[in-house]
Amino acid sequence: MGNQIDWESIMIALGDTLFMSFTSLIAAIVLGLLLGILLYITQDDGLYPNRFISRTLNFLVNILRSIPFIILLFILLPLTKVLVGSILGAKAALPALIISSAPFYARMCMVAFNEVDKGTIEASKAMGASNWQIMTKILLPEAKPALFSNMTIMGVTLIGYTAMAGAIGAGGLGHLAYLYGIARNNPTMTYIATFLILVIVFIVQMIGDRIVKTTDKR
């Protein structure tokens, strides 16, 4: 029965992957965007220059971005146990997914904000615009295509991370591919899990590209 297909397990794994991917994506977008704005406005030529805050945030972001995800999963096991009550299952993967992706998105947001024309910002200041107006009326709208493009990149990355998390017990298609496909010598289940992951990636990429194309007025 090496090629037996367990459709019930496949649907449960698919649901877990979608839950992990999109829950962590939404949380990382919110936290990453806020952190990216702070990184931008506190830099030396930012709207609210603050060297201490800027250096501290940059240090934290660089550290968290540098830790390989699979290692971060193990490092955060005690925190995951406290927050979720378990180190197994889809919910248990969320802390590591969010902590690894939010700094990644924050850095991409900062790059997107820095690409906004400085002349436009200076002209707005000269016309009496407040810093809040500059952020909401100029910075965010001008950076919108890049922000959505970065969301797409992060979404695809998170789907790959869920597969790694699944291999150590977080559930999802990665867990399905390992437990049912590799450990039980059922390659058909591995192929199905891989195919479904590719489908999710293609859909996320297609939606992201469409949104970027719609929001980019250049």
C-alpha positions as CSV (number, residue, x, y, z in Angstrom):
1,M,0.0,0.0,0.0
2,G,3.0,2.3,-0.6
3,N,1.1,4.5,-3.0
4,Q,-2.1,4.8,-1.0
5,I,-3.6,8.3,-1.0
6,D,-5.2,9.5,2.3
7,W,-7.3,12.4,1.0
8,E,-8.6,13.3,4.5
9,S,-5.1,13.8,5.7
10,I,-4.3,15.8,2.6
11,M,-7.2,18.2,3.2
12,I,-6.3,18.6,6.9
13,A,-2.7,19.3,5.9
14,L,-3.7,21.8,3.3
15,G,-5.9,23.7,5.8
16,D,-3.0,23.8,8.3
17,T,-0.6,25.2,5.6
18,L,-3.1,27.9,4.6
19,F,-3.8,28.8,8.3
20,M,-0.1,29.0,9.1
21,S,0.8,30.9,5.9
22,F,-1.9,33.6,5.9
23,T,-2.2,34.1,9.7
24,S,1.6,34.7,10.0
25,L,1.5,36.8,6.8
26,I,-1.1,39.2,8.2
27,A,0.6,39.5,11.5
28,A,4.0,40.0,9.9
29,I,2.6,42.7,7.5
30,V,1.2,44.7,10.4
31,L,4.2,44.3,12.7
32,G,6.7,44.6,9.8
33,L,5.1,47.8,8.4
34,L,5.1,49.5,11.8
35,L,8.7,48.5,12.4
36,G,9.7,49.6,8.8
37,I,8.1,53.0,9.4
38,L,10.0,53.4,12.7
39,L,13.3,52.4,10.9
40,Y,12.6,55.0,8.2
41,I,11.5,57.9,10.3
42,T,14.3,57.5,13.0
43,Q,17.2,57.3,10.6
44,D,19.6,60.3,10.4
45,D,17.7,62.0,7.6
46,G,14.3,60.7,8.7
47,L,11.2,62.7,9.8
48,Y,12.0,62.0,13.5
49,P,15.8,61.4,13.7
50,N,16.8,59.3,16.7
51,R,20.1,57.6,16.6
52,F,19.6,55.4,19.6
53,I,16.2,54.0,18.5
54,S,17.4,53.7,14.9
55,R,20.6,51.7,15.9
56,T,18.7,49.5,18.4
57,L,16.0,48.6,15.8
58,N,18.5,48.0,13.1
59,F,20.5,45.7,15.4
60,L,17.4,43.7,16.3
61,V,16.2,43.4,12.7
62,N,19.6,42.3,11.5
63,I,19.9,39.7,14.2
64,L,16.5,38.2,13.7
65,R,16.9,38.2,9.9
66,S,20.3,36.4,10.2
67,I,19.0,33.4,12.2
68,P,18.1,30.5,9.9
69,F,14.4,29.7,10.3
70,I,14.9,26.0,11.2
71,I,17.2,27.1,14.1
72,L,14.8,29.9,15.2
73,L,12.1,27.2,15.5
74,F,14.2,25.4,18.1
75,I,15.3,28.5,19.9
76,L,11.7,29.7,20.3
77,L,10.4,26.4,21.6
78,P,10.2,27.6,25.3
79,L,8.4,30.8,24.2
80,T,6.1,28.8,21.9
81,K,5.2,26.5,24.8
82,V,4.3,29.5,27.0
83,L,2.3,31.3,24.3
84,V,0.5,28.4,22.6
85,G,0.7,25.7,25.3
86,S,2.3,23.2,22.9
87,I,5.2,22.8,20.6
88,L,3.3,20.7,18.1
89,G,0.6,21.7,15.6
90,A,-0.1,24.6,13.3
91,K,-0.5,27.2,16.0
92,A,2.8,26.3,17.5
93,A,4.6,27.4,14.3
94,L,3.1,30.9,14.4
95,P,5.6,32.6,16.8
96,A,8.6,31.4,14.8
97,L,6.9,32.3,11.5
98,I,6.0,35.8,12.6
99,I,9.3,36.6,14.4
100,S,11.3,35.5,11.4
101,S,9.2,37.3,8.7
102,A,8.2,40.6,10.4
103,P,11.9,41.9,10.5
104,F,12.4,40.7,7.0
105,Y,9.3,42.7,5.8
106,A,10.4,45.7,7.9
107,R,13.7,45.9,6.1
108,M,12.0,45.7,2.8
109,C,9.5,48.4,3.8
110,M,12.4,50.7,4.8
111,V,14.0,50.2,1.4
112,A,10.7,50.9,-0.3
113,F,10.3,54.2,1.7
114,N,13.9,55.3,0.9
115,E,13.1,54.9,-2.8
116,V,10.4,57.6,-2.6
117,D,11.6,60.8,-4.2
118,K,13.2,63.0,-1.6
119,G,12.3,66.1,-3.6
120,T,8.6,65.4,-3.2
121,I,9.0,65.1,0.5
122,E,11.0,68.3,0.8
123,A,8.5,70.1,-1.4
124,S,5.7,68.9,0.9
125,K,7.6,70.2,3.9
126,A,8.1,73.6,2.2
127,M,4.3,73.8,1.7
128,G,3.7,73.2,5.4
129,A,2.7,69.5,5.4
130,S,3.1,67.9,8.8
131,N,5.1,64.7,9.2
132,W,1.9,62.7,9.7
133,Q,0.6,64.1,6.4
134,I,3.9,63.3,4.6
135,M,3.7,59.7,5.9
136,T,0.0,59.1,5.0
137,K,-0.3,61.2,1.9
138,I,3.1,60.8,0.2
139,L,5.2,58.1,1.7
140,L,2.7,55.2,1.9
141,P,0.9,56.0,-1.4
142,E,4.2,56.4,-3.3
143,A,5.7,53.2,-1.8
144,K,2.5,51.2,-2.3
145,P,3.5,49.1,-5.3
146,A,6.8,48.1,-3.7
147,L,5.1,47.3,-0.4
148,F,2.6,45.0,-2.2
149,S,5.5,43.4,-4.2
150,N,7.3,42.8,-0.9
151,M,4.2,41.2,0.6
152,T,4.1,38.8,-2.3
153,I,7.8,37.8,-1.7
154,M,7.2,37.4,2.0
155,G,4.0,35.3,1.4
156,V,5.9,32.9,-0.9
157,T,8.8,32.7,1.6
158,L,6.4,31.9,4.5
159,I,4.8,29.0,2.5
160,G,8.3,27.5,2.3
161,Y,8.9,28.1,6.0
162,T,5.6,26.3,6.8
163,A,7.0,23.2,5.0
164,M,10.1,23.3,7.1
165,A,8.0,23.8,10.3
166,G,5.8,20.9,9.3
167,A,8.8,18.5,9.0
168,I,9.3,18.9,12.8
169,G,5.7,18.5,13.8
170,A,3.9,21.7,13.0
171,G,1.5,20.0,10.7
172,G,0.7,21.2,7.2
173,L,1.9,19.9,3.8
174,G,5.5,19.7,4.9
175,H,4.5,17.4,7.7
176,L,2.4,15.3,5.3
177,A,5.3,15.0,2.8
178,Y,7.7,13.8,5.6
179,L,5.5,11.7,7.8
180,Y,3.3,10.0,5.1
181,G,5.6,10.3,2.1
182,I,9.2,9.8,3.3
183,A,8.9,8.1,6.7
184,R,6.2,5.6,5.4
185,N,7.8,5.2,2.0
186,N,4.7,6.6,0.1
187,P,6.2,8.9,-2.6
188,T,2.7,9.6,-4.0
189,M,1.8,11.6,-0.9
190,T,5.1,13.5,-1.2
191,Y,4.3,14.4,-4.8
192,I,0.8,15.5,-3.9
193,A,2.0,17.7,-1.0
194,T,4.7,19.2,-3.2
195,F,2.2,19.9,-6.0
196,L,-0.2,21.6,-3.6
197,I,2.5,23.8,-2.2
198,L,3.4,24.9,-5.7
199,V,-0.2,25.6,-6.5
200,I,-0.4,27.9,-3.4
201,V,2.8,29.6,-4.4
202,F,1.6,30.3,-7.9
203,I,-1.8,31.6,-6.7
204,V,-0.1,34.0,-4.2
205,Q,2.4,35.2,-6.8
206,M,-0.4,35.7,-9.4
207,I,-2.6,37.7,-7.0
208,G,0.4,39.7,-5.8
209,D,1.5,40.6,-9.3
210,R,-2.0,41.7,-10.2
211,I,-2.3,43.9,-7.2
212,V,1.1,45.5,-7.9
213,K,0.1,46.1,-11.5
214,T,-3.1,47.7,-10.4
215,T,-1.5,50.0,-7.8
216,D,1.5,51.1,-9.8
217,K,0.4,54.2,-11.6
218,R,3.8,55.1,-13.1
